[in-house]
Amino acid sequence: MLVEGRQVQARFTIIEGWNFSQVKQALAQLPGLVPTIDGMSDAQIMQILGRPGIHPEGRFFPDTYYLPNGSKDTVALKLAMQTMDKHLQQAWQTRNSQSVLRTPDELLTLASIIEKETGLASDRQNIASVFHNRLRIGMRLQTDPAVIYGIGQNFDGNLTKKHLRTDTAYNTYTRTGLPPTPIAMPGAAALNAAAQPAQSKYLYFVSRGDGSSAFSENLQQHNRAGIDGAGKSSHIEALAEYLRAAGLTTCLTREPGGTPLAEQLRALLLHEPMDALSEALLMFAARREHVLQVIKPALAKGQVVLCDRFTDATFAYQGYGRGFNLEVLQQLELWVQGNDLQKPSEILEPDCTFWFDLSPQVAAKRLESARKPDKFEAQSLAFFQRVAQGYAMRMQQNPQRFVHIDAAQSVEKVRMQILAQADKFIPQLASRAVRGNKYV
């Protein structure tokens, strides 16, 4: 609210999936609130909020809150905490009568895991069912976000087999049951999914690489799902493992996405109707955040950045598929990926780009048995023919960095081609480790 040009309300937003450290950082950067918790321990903060001995993780409901200017930051926290109490109690009261969860705190903890594991909203209740089914039979949850939470500030973005074998209170690969506390702030949808999971026999799920998951009732089906769904995601993970074995540190990321803000923009881009200009602007806004917060810091550390999609996809989908002005996209590319916004003569781009070329007809066939398509997957065959043309043109313009992969081949053949190309890069990447400019 504005009165005579003066802002009289402070706006405080908590994003689904944030941890308590991120909540505190957001509070510290918020004008209009009086900072009082700086330098306090989490235990001291919870004491002030009237919850002594309670771990703060998961206790603050993701939403936007408006407070009078001059309010203490603890007022914002208390409001978010009370809102979470309300939503948690509602979810607990509506829980499935056969629920394996014994207390509201257990529901909150499971909801936080569901929040971190869910890429596509329509998968949320099935993901919840996997964890319920595992808890019911005493099977370990084996959820990566909990392991990462247990690693804490020492986590560098690369989850390794050593991490999965190293026991912590949050390692759900080494311990049975739920972790001791939530690992993030769950939203209402995650709370409801934890309370009312889908009725299924699923015990496994695996990412398809596009935000959605494939679900299986047994290990044989699960292993098969990992093969049948082996697209960019499966191959990029295999490439990362291969490079790590060669002594290189990798950073896996994706577009649109890669940061909390960019992931929110991703949801809008994939599911909300908008014109091509709006899509392009949102894509490059997400990319700017991604480059500044993830890619450049990783490169500065000497890591190899493996990114699922980048600017070539924008030219292919928005430029060729949607028919948007290519010159405008080129200008946006210069602004967003240039080293100097005033003189963007040199842009950040991959050293190597793998183009997984699949005919639109075959791609459409593969999607028939998949989950509900996003708005791009639901486009016409002619749209995807234009997209393929766009990728072909980008490859023609940048032949030195493109590797053309026939994605209709078997998974094994595709994997061999990728790793063979990686072998050519490994000596070069290793020699550049100190300079920190490796990007695939």
N, C-alpha and C positions, 0 to 999 in steps of 0.2 A: 504494500500500500504506500502511496506517495501523498504527502501533504505539503503544498507549496514548495515542491521540488525536493523535499527532505524525505529520505527513507525512514519510516518509523517501525518497520518490521524487518527482522533478520530472517533469512530463509536458510534452513539447514536440511540437507538431503543425505540420507543413508541409502546406499545401493545394495540390492540383493547380492549376497555372496561376499560382501566386505567382511574383514575381520576387525577386531576391536582396535588394532593399531591404525587401520585406515580410517575408522570413525574418529579417533582422536586427532589424526592429521587433518581431517576435514574441518573439525571444530577449531583447531588452532589457526587455520587459514581464513576463518569466517569473520568478516567485519561486522560489527554491531553487537557481538557478544563479549562479555567480560571474561577473560581467561582466568581460571582459578585452579585447573588441574595440572598445569604444566609442571613437570618434575615429580608428580605424585606416582606412586606405584599403583598397579591395578587394584590391589587390595585396599589401599587408602581411598581410591575413588569409589569403590563399592561400599566402603564404610560410610562415606559421606552420603551416598545415595540410599542408605538405609538397608543395604543387603550385605552385611558383614559375612565374610567367609564364602561368598558366592563368586564363582568365576565369571568374569564379564562377557566371555565369548558367547555369542548367540542371543544375548539378552536385550538387544535393542532393535526394534522393528524397522525394517527398511521402508522409508516413506519420506515425504517432504513435510517439514515442520516450520511453522511461522511463529516467531516469538518477538515481543517488543524489543526494540533496540535498548541495549543496556542490561539485558538479562544475563545472568551468569551462565557459563557453559554447562554447569551441572543441571540447570533447569531444562536445557535441551535434552540432556541425557536421561533425566528422570521422566520426561514426557515420552521419549522413545521407549524407555523401559516399561512404563505403564501400558503403552500401546501393545508391546510384545506380550505382556502378561494377559491382556484382553484376548488377543488373537490365539495365544497358546491355549488358554482355557476353553475357547470356542472349539478349537481343533480337538482337544482332549475329550470334550463332551460328545463330539460326533464321531469318535473313533470306532472302527470296526469292532464288533463284539468278539471276534476271534483274534484280535490284535495281540502280538507277542510283547508289546511295549507295556511296561509295568507302571511307569510314572510319567507325568508331564515332562519332566526333565529328559527322560529317554526319548520321548517324542521330539523334543526340541533338538536333541543331538542328532537323531536320524534325519530330521528335516534339514539340518545344516549340511549333511552329507549329500542328500538328494539335491539340494540347491547347487552344490559345487559340481555334481556329476551330470546335471541335466543340460544338454545342449539345445534340445528342441522341446518346446512345452508339451507337445502331444505325447512325448515319451515319459513324462515325469511319473505317472502312476505305475507304469510298467517297471521303471527303475526302482520305485519304492517297493514293488512286489518282489523284486530280486532280493533286496536286503531283508525284507520280512521273511521270505522263504528260507534264506540262509540262517537267520537268527533262530528260526523255528527248529531247524535240524542241527544247530550247533556248528554250522559251517562258517569259517572265517569270512569276513566281509570283503577283504582284499580290495580296498578302495584307495586309490592313489592320493586324492586330496587330503585324506587323513594323515597319510604318511608324510606328505609335504608339510602339513601343519606341524607335525611333530619335529621335523627338521628345523623349523623356525627360520631365523635370519641367516643361517648358514646355507640355505637352499639357493643354488645359483641358476635355477631354471632347468636343470638336467636331472631327471629322476633316473637313477641307475639301479642295477641289480643289487649293488652293495647297500643302497638305501633300503631296498625292500627286505634285505636280510638283517639289517641293523635294528635291534629291538628298541623301541621307545613305547611310552604309554599310548601313543597314537598310531603305532604300526599295526594295522589290521591284517597284515600278512603274517605276523608272528604271534598275534594275540586274537583270541576268540571274543566275540561280543562287540558292543559299542565302545568307542573311545571314552575317556573319563568326562569329557566336556564337549559341547558343540565346537565346530571348527570354523564357523562363519555365521553371518546373520541371515537366517532363512526368511523368505517372504511368505505371504499367505498361501500361495499355491503349493509351495514345498511343505508347509505345515499340514495343509489339507491332504496332500499325497501321502505323507507319513501316517496320517490318521486313517485314511481310506485308500489303501493301495489297490491296484487292479487285482482281480482274482485270477491268478496265473500259477503255472508250475515252473516259471522261469527261475533259473539259478545263475545265469550268465548274461552279460551284454557286452558288446564291443562297438566302438565308434565306427561309423561308416565313412568318416572324414568330412562330412558336410554338416555336422551338428547333430545328426540323428544317430540312433543306435540300432543294432541288430540283436535280437533276444533269442536265447536258446534254453532248452530244458535240461540238456546234459552236455558233458564236455565234448563229445563227438560232434554234436551240432555246433557247439561254440567254435571249435577248431575249424569246422567247415565254413562257418560264417566269416571267420577271419580270412579265409581264402577267397570265397565268393565275393566278398565286399572289398577285396584288395584293390583300392584305387590309390589316389594320391596320398591319403593318410597312412595306409599300411606301408607304402613304399618309402615315404619320407621318414617314417620311424626306423625302417630297416637301414636306410642310408645313414641316419644319425648314429645308429649302433655301429655301423661299419666304420664311420669316421672316428668314433670314440675308440674303437679297437686299434686304430692307427695312431692314437695319441692326441687326437684333436678334440677340443671342447666345442660342443654344439649348442645352439639355441633354436628350439623349434617354436614356430609361431604361425599365424595364419592371417589372411585378409578376406573380407573385412573382419576386423577384430584385433586381438593381441593385447589390448588394454581394456580396463573396465568400461571406459567411455566408448571405445571403438566397438566393443561387444554389444553395447546398447544400440549403437548405430547399425550394427549388423542385423539385429532383429528387425529394425525398421526397414532396412533395405530389402530383406528377404521376404517380408510379409505385408508391408504397407504399400498401397498403390500410390504412385507419384510419377511425375514426368521425368524425362531423361536428364534434364538439367539438375533437378533436385537430386536424382540418383548420383550424378557425377560429383556434385558439390559435397554430398554426404560421404561418398567414397573417399574423396581426397581429404576431407576433414578428418575422417577416421585414420587415413594413411599418415597424415601429419603427426597425429598423436602417436601412432605406432612407430614411426621413424624416430621421433624425438625420445620416446620413453623406453622403447625396446630395442630397435635395430641398431641405432648408433651407439648406445651404451654397450651392447653386446660386442659390436665390432671393436670398440675401444678397448675391450678386455681381451681381444685376440680370439674371439669365438667365431665359429663358422655358423652363420645364420641360415637356417633352412626355413623358407617361408612358403606356405601353401597358398598360392596365388599372390600376384602383385600387380603392378600397373598394366602389364600386358592384358590382364583380364578386363580391366576397365576399358581399354581401347576395343577389345573384342566384343564385350557385352554392351556397354553404353555407346561406344562409337559405331561399331558395325551392326551389332544386333538391334540396337534402338535407333540407329541413324543419327546420333548426336554429332555436332560439329567437331571434327578431329583437331582442327587448329586450336579450339578452346581447350580440349583435353591436353594438347601439347603445352599450352601456356600454364595450365594447372600443374602439369608434371614438373615444369621448370620451377614454379613457385614452391611447390611442396617438397620436392626432392633435391632442390638446389642447395649447394653449400652456403650460399649467401643470398638472402632474400632480395637484396638490392641489386646484386649482379649474379643471377643464377645461371652462370655459364656452364657449370659442371653439375651433373645430376647424379644422385645415388641410384644405381641400378645393379641388378644381379651380375655376377661373373658368369654364371651358367643358368640357363632356363630350360627345364625339361617340359616339353609340350606333349601331354598325353592326348594323342589324336585318336578320337573315336567317332565313327560316323554318327550323324544325328539319329539315323534309324536304329542303330545298335544301342545307342545311349537311351533312346526312348523305350526300347524293349526292356533294358535293364531296370528302368525306373518303374515299370508296370507293377512289379511285385513289391516295390519299396513302400515306405510310409508316404503319407500325404505330401505331395510335392510343394516346394516353395514357389513363389510367383515366377521365378525365372525358369525352374524346371517345368512349369506348366505352360510355357510358351509353345508356339507352333513349330513345326518342323522347319519352316522357312526361316524362322528366327535363328535356330541353331545352325543352319547352313550359313547364314551371314556371320555368326560368331566364329565358325570354323574358318571362314574366309578372312576374318579379322586376325586370327592367330597366324594364319599362313602369311598374311601381309607383314605382320610384325616380325616373323621369322625371316622373311625376305629382306626386310630393312636392317635386321641385326643378326646376320648369319653366324657371326663369330661367337655369339653366346647361346644360341638356341641348339638344343638337341631334340630331334624329332623322334618320338616314341609311338609306335603303333600299339595303342592300348587294347586292341582287339586280340592281341597275342595272349598266350598263357601267362599267368602271374610269374612263373619261373623265368620265362624268356624276358619279360619286362624287367624283372629284378636284375637279371644278369646284365642287361644293357645299361642300367643305371649304375651298377657297381663298377662295370668296366669303364664308364666315363669318369667315375669318382677316382679310379686308379690313376687317371691322367692328371687329376687335379691335386692329389694328395701331396706330392713333393712340393708343388708350388704353394699350396696352402700352409704346409708346415714351415716353409721358409719365410712366410709372411706373418707368422704367429705373433711376433713382437709388434709389428706395425699395426696389427688389428684392423684389417680391411678385407675380410673374407666373407663372401656373400654368395649363396647358391640359390 
